[in-house]
Amino acid sequence: MPYRCAIVDDEPLAVELLSNYLGSIDRVELIMTTDKLQGVEQLISENKVDLILLDVNLKGVKRDSINLLLRKKNCHFIIVTAYPLSYIKDITIGPDHGYLAKPVSFTRFQQEVKKILGIQV
């Protein structure tokens, strides 16, 4: 059964790149792309997503909302942002979550997704 993934980003080029990257990884299926948190919140509550690639700099979204989302236990997150970790230190990235700096290389992306999902290389 494939891992179900969603992308939350408001940059169309980033969404396209991440979508293409996900399509190149076995056992991973992209089920949604959105620029709003509400859509993925429902997926999480219904246990319909395993991994969310999340940009933390979404228009109109406060950091508190992102931190609340990251506390969900039945989903993994990879923060994908142009900001260094030191800039987003108010975002709580737990041990079950990952981080990727934009621009993201395919090799680094693949390593992080496989690590977070526990997929053997």
C-alpha atoms as an extended CHARMM CRD file, in Angstrom:
* protein
*
       121  EXT
         1         1  MET       CA              0.0000000000        0.0000000000        0.0000000000  PROA      1               0.0000000000
         2         2  PRO       CA              1.4870000000        3.3680000000       -0.9710000000  PROA      2               0.0000000000
         3         3  TYR       CA              2.1850000000        6.1780000000        1.4510000000  PROA      3               0.0000000000
         4         4  ARG       CA             -0.2800000000        9.0110000000        0.8550000000  PROA      4               0.0000000000
         5         5  CYS       CA              1.2610000000       12.4600000000        0.6180000000  PROA      5               0.0000000000
         6         6  ALA       CA              0.0490000000       16.0510000000        0.3700000000  PROA      6               0.0000000000
         7         7  ILE       CA              1.8430000000       19.2790000000       -0.5060000000  PROA      7               0.0000000000
         8         8  VAL       CA              0.9310000000       22.5630000000        1.1930000000  PROA      8               0.0000000000
         9         9  ASP       CA              2.6870000000       25.4250000000       -0.5780000000  PROA      9               0.0000000000
        10        10  ASP       CA              1.5550000000       28.6550000000       -2.2340000000  PROA      10              0.0000000000
        11        11  GLU       CA              4.3530000000       28.7360000000       -4.8220000000  PROA      11              0.0000000000
        12        12  PRO       CA              3.2490000000       26.9670000000       -8.0330000000  PROA      12              0.0000000000
        13        13  LEU       CA              6.8300000000       26.1880000000       -9.1050000000  PROA      13              0.0000000000
        14        14  ALA       CA              7.5980000000       24.6000000000       -5.7370000000  PROA      14              0.0000000000
        15        15  VAL       CA              4.4150000000       22.5110000000       -5.9340000000  PROA      15              0.0000000000
        16        16  GLU       CA              5.3390000000       21.3420000000       -9.4260000000  PROA      16              0.0000000000
        17        17  LEU       CA              8.8880000000       20.4210000000       -8.4160000000  PROA      17              0.0000000000
        18        18  LEU       CA              7.8100000000       18.5740000000       -5.2500000000  PROA      18              0.0000000000
        19        19  SER       CA              5.0430000000       16.7740000000       -7.1650000000  PROA      19              0.0000000000
        20        20  ASN       CA              7.5620000000       15.5660000000       -9.7400000000  PROA      20              0.0000000000
        21        21  TYR       CA              9.9440000000       14.4460000000       -7.0010000000  PROA      21              0.0000000000
        22        22  LEU       CA              7.2030000000       12.4890000000       -5.2160000000  PROA      22              0.0000000000
        23        23  GLY       CA              6.2640000000       10.8240000000       -8.4970000000  PROA      23              0.0000000000
        24        24  SER       CA              9.7900000000        9.4380000000       -8.7260000000  PROA      24              0.0000000000
        25        25  ILE       CA              9.6940000000        7.6240000000       -5.3740000000  PROA      25              0.0000000000
        26        26  ASP       CA              8.2640000000        4.1150000000       -5.2190000000  PROA      26              0.0000000000
        27        27  ARG       CA              5.4160000000        3.4680000000       -2.7830000000  PROA      27              0.0000000000
        28        28  VAL       CA              4.5210000000        7.1640000000       -2.5060000000  PROA      28              0.0000000000
        29        29  GLU       CA              1.2990000000        8.6470000000       -3.8960000000  PROA      29              0.0000000000
        30        30  LEU       CA              0.4540000000       12.3550000000       -4.1240000000  PROA      30              0.0000000000
        31        31  ILE       CA             -3.1780000000       12.8010000000       -3.0960000000  PROA      31              0.0000000000
        32        32  MET       CA             -3.4750000000       16.5790000000       -2.7200000000  PROA      32              0.0000000000
        33        33  THR       CA             -1.8000000000       19.8980000000       -3.3840000000  PROA      33              0.0000000000
        34        34  THR       CA             -3.1360000000       23.0190000000       -1.7160000000  PROA      34              0.0000000000
        35        35  ASP       CA             -2.1110000000       26.4260000000       -0.4480000000  PROA      35              0.0000000000
        36        36  LYS       CA             -4.3960000000       26.2230000000        2.6000000000  PROA      36              0.0000000000
        37        37  LEU       CA             -4.0820000000       24.3400000000        5.8940000000  PROA      37              0.0000000000
        38        38  GLN       CA             -7.7910000000       23.5280000000        6.1520000000  PROA      38              0.0000000000
        39        39  GLY       CA             -7.7250000000       20.8780000000        3.4240000000  PROA      39              0.0000000000
        40        40  VAL       CA             -4.9600000000       18.8520000000        5.0160000000  PROA      40              0.0000000000
        41        41  GLU       CA             -6.4300000000       19.2070000000        8.5060000000  PROA      41              0.0000000000
        42        42  GLN       CA             -9.4120000000       17.1880000000        7.3220000000  PROA      42              0.0000000000
        43        43  LEU       CA             -7.1580000000       14.5790000000        5.6800000000  PROA      43              0.0000000000
        44        44  ILE       CA             -5.2290000000       14.2120000000        8.9370000000  PROA      44              0.0000000000
        45        45  SER       CA             -8.3370000000       13.8810000000       11.0910000000  PROA      45              0.0000000000
        46        46  GLU       CA             -9.6760000000       11.1770000000        8.7620000000  PROA      46              0.0000000000
        47        47  ASN       CA             -6.3000000000        9.3300000000        8.6630000000  PROA      47              0.0000000000
        48        48  LYS       CA             -6.1060000000        9.7760000000        4.8920000000  PROA      48              0.0000000000
        49        49  VAL       CA             -2.5620000000       11.1520000000        4.6630000000  PROA      49              0.0000000000
        50        50  ASP       CA              0.7930000000        9.8430000000        5.8870000000  PROA      50              0.0000000000
        51        51  LEU       CA              3.1450000000       12.6920000000        4.9570000000  PROA      51              0.0000000000
        52        52  ILE       CA              2.6740000000       16.4190000000        4.3920000000  PROA      52              0.0000000000
        53        53  LEU       CA              5.2900000000       18.5710000000        2.6990000000  PROA      53              0.0000000000
        54        54  LEU       CA              4.6340000000       21.9180000000        4.3490000000  PROA      54              0.0000000000
        55        55  ASP       CA              5.8550000000       25.3990000000        3.5240000000  PROA      55              0.0000000000
        56        56  VAL       CA              5.7330000000       27.4500000000        6.7380000000  PROA      56              0.0000000000
        57        57  ASN       CA              5.5170000000       30.8140000000        4.9770000000  PROA      57              0.0000000000
        58        58  LEU       CA              1.9570000000       30.6660000000        3.6410000000  PROA      58              0.0000000000
        59        59  LYS       CA              0.0540000000       33.8880000000        3.0380000000  PROA      59              0.0000000000
        60        60  GLY       CA             -2.3340000000       34.6400000000        5.8900000000  PROA      60              0.0000000000
        61        61  VAL       CA             -1.2230000000       31.6960000000        8.0670000000  PROA      61              0.0000000000
        62        62  LYS       CA              0.1010000000       32.3440000000       11.5610000000  PROA      62              0.0000000000
        63        63  ARG       CA              2.8830000000       30.2900000000       13.0870000000  PROA      63              0.0000000000
        64        64  ASP       CA              0.5280000000       29.1790000000       15.8870000000  PROA      64              0.0000000000
        65        65  SER       CA             -1.6500000000       27.4240000000       13.3040000000  PROA      65              0.0000000000
        66        66  ILE       CA              1.3620000000       25.6270000000       11.8850000000  PROA      66              0.0000000000
        67        67  ASN       CA              2.5420000000       24.5510000000       15.3400000000  PROA      67              0.0000000000
        68        68  LEU       CA             -0.9340000000       23.1760000000       16.1220000000  PROA      68              0.0000000000
        69        69  LEU       CA             -0.8690000000       21.2040000000       12.8970000000  PROA      69              0.0000000000
        70        70  LEU       CA              2.5950000000       19.8080000000       13.6410000000  PROA      70              0.0000000000
        71        71  ARG       CA              1.3150000000       18.3660000000       16.9320000000  PROA      71              0.0000000000
        72        72  LYS       CA             -0.9000000000       15.8800000000       15.0910000000  PROA      72              0.0000000000
        73        73  LYS       CA              0.3910000000       12.4140000000       15.9470000000  PROA      73              0.0000000000
        74        74  ASN       CA             -1.0520000000       10.4090000000       13.0630000000  PROA      74              0.0000000000
        75        75  CYS       CA              0.9000000000       12.1630000000       10.3020000000  PROA      75              0.0000000000
        76        76  HSD       CA              4.5020000000       13.0090000000        9.4470000000  PROA      76              0.0000000000
        77        77  PHE       CA              5.6110000000       16.4110000000        8.1880000000  PROA      77              0.0000000000
        78        78  ILE       CA              8.5760000000       17.6780000000        6.2420000000  PROA      78              0.0000000000
        79        79  ILE       CA              8.9920000000       21.4410000000        6.4630000000  PROA      79              0.0000000000
        80        80  VAL       CA             10.0450000000       22.7200000000        3.0300000000  PROA      80              0.0000000000
        81        81  THR       CA             11.0530000000       26.3710000000        3.1670000000  PROA      81              0.0000000000
        82        82  ALA       CA             13.5750000000       28.8950000000        1.9080000000  PROA      82              0.0000000000
        83        83  TYR       CA             14.2740000000       29.9160000000        5.5030000000  PROA      83              0.0000000000
        84        84  PRO       CA             17.1310000000       28.4130000000        7.5220000000  PROA      84              0.0000000000
        85        85  LEU       CA             16.2570000000       26.4950000000       10.6870000000  PROA      85              0.0000000000
        86        86  SER       CA             17.5430000000       29.3790000000       12.8160000000  PROA      86              0.0000000000
        87        87  TYR       CA             14.8910000000       31.6820000000       11.3030000000  PROA      87              0.0000000000
        88        88  ILE       CA             11.9950000000       29.3200000000       11.9690000000  PROA      88              0.0000000000
        89        89  LYS       CA             13.0230000000       28.3540000000       15.5000000000  PROA      89              0.0000000000
        90        90  ASP       CA              9.5120000000       29.2480000000       16.7120000000  PROA      90              0.0000000000
        91        91  ILE       CA              8.2090000000       26.2960000000       14.6610000000  PROA      91              0.0000000000
        92        92  THR       CA              8.2920000000       23.0610000000       16.6600000000  PROA      92              0.0000000000
        93        93  ILE       CA              9.8370000000       20.3960000000       14.4590000000  PROA      93              0.0000000000
        94        94  GLY       CA              9.4850000000       17.1260000000       16.3390000000  PROA      94              0.0000000000
        95        95  PRO       CA             11.5610000000       13.9520000000       15.9650000000  PROA      95              0.0000000000
        96        96  ASP       CA              9.0150000000       12.4490000000       13.5490000000  PROA      96              0.0000000000
        97        97  HSD       CA              9.3000000000       15.4220000000       11.2130000000  PROA      97              0.0000000000
        98        98  GLY       CA             11.8840000000       16.5880000000        8.7110000000  PROA      98              0.0000000000
        99        99  TYR       CA             13.2430000000       19.7780000000        7.1900000000  PROA      99              0.0000000000
       100       100  LEU       CA             14.3350000000       20.6700000000        3.6690000000  PROA      100             0.0000000000
       101       101  ALA       CA             15.7320000000       24.0080000000        2.5260000000  PROA      101             0.0000000000
       102       102  LYS       CA             14.6000000000       25.4180000000       -0.8240000000  PROA      102             0.0000000000
       103       103  PRO       CA             15.8000000000       24.9860000000       -3.4750000000  PROA      103             0.0000000000
       104       104  VAL       CA             15.5650000000       21.2500000000       -2.8300000000  PROA      104             0.0000000000
       105       105  SER       CA             17.7060000000       18.7720000000       -4.7240000000  PROA      105             0.0000000000
       106       106  PHE       CA             16.1180000000       15.4590000000       -5.6800000000  PROA      106             0.0000000000
       107       107  THR       CA             18.7760000000       13.4630000000       -3.8300000000  PROA      107             0.0000000000
       108       108  ARG       CA             18.2360000000       15.3380000000       -0.5670000000  PROA      108             0.0000000000
       109       109  PHE       CA             14.4450000000       15.1890000000       -1.0180000000  PROA      109             0.0000000000
       110       110  GLN       CA             14.4940000000       11.4350000000       -1.5920000000  PROA      110             0.0000000000
       111       111  GLN       CA             16.7050000000       10.8550000000        1.4580000000  PROA      111             0.0000000000
       112       112  GLU       CA             14.4520000000       12.9090000000        3.7410000000  PROA      112             0.0000000000
       113       113  VAL       CA             11.1940000000       11.3290000000        2.5410000000  PROA      113             0.0000000000
       114       114  LYS       CA             12.5650000000        7.8130000000        2.9150000000  PROA      114             0.0000000000
       115       115  LYS       CA             13.9660000000        8.6090000000        6.3570000000  PROA      115             0.0000000000
       116       116  ILE       CA             10.7340000000       10.1230000000        7.6660000000  PROA      116             0.0000000000
       117       117  LEU       CA              8.5390000000        7.3520000000        6.2440000000  PROA      117             0.0000000000
       118       118  GLY       CA             10.9580000000        4.5770000000        7.1870000000  PROA      118             0.0000000000
       119       119  ILE       CA             11.3000000000        3.3330000000        3.6090000000  PROA      119             0.0000000000
       120       120  GLN       CA             14.3380000000        1.1580000000        3.0600000000  PROA      120             0.0000000000
       121       121  VAL       CA             16.6650000000        2.3380000000        0.3100000000  PROA      121             0.0000000000
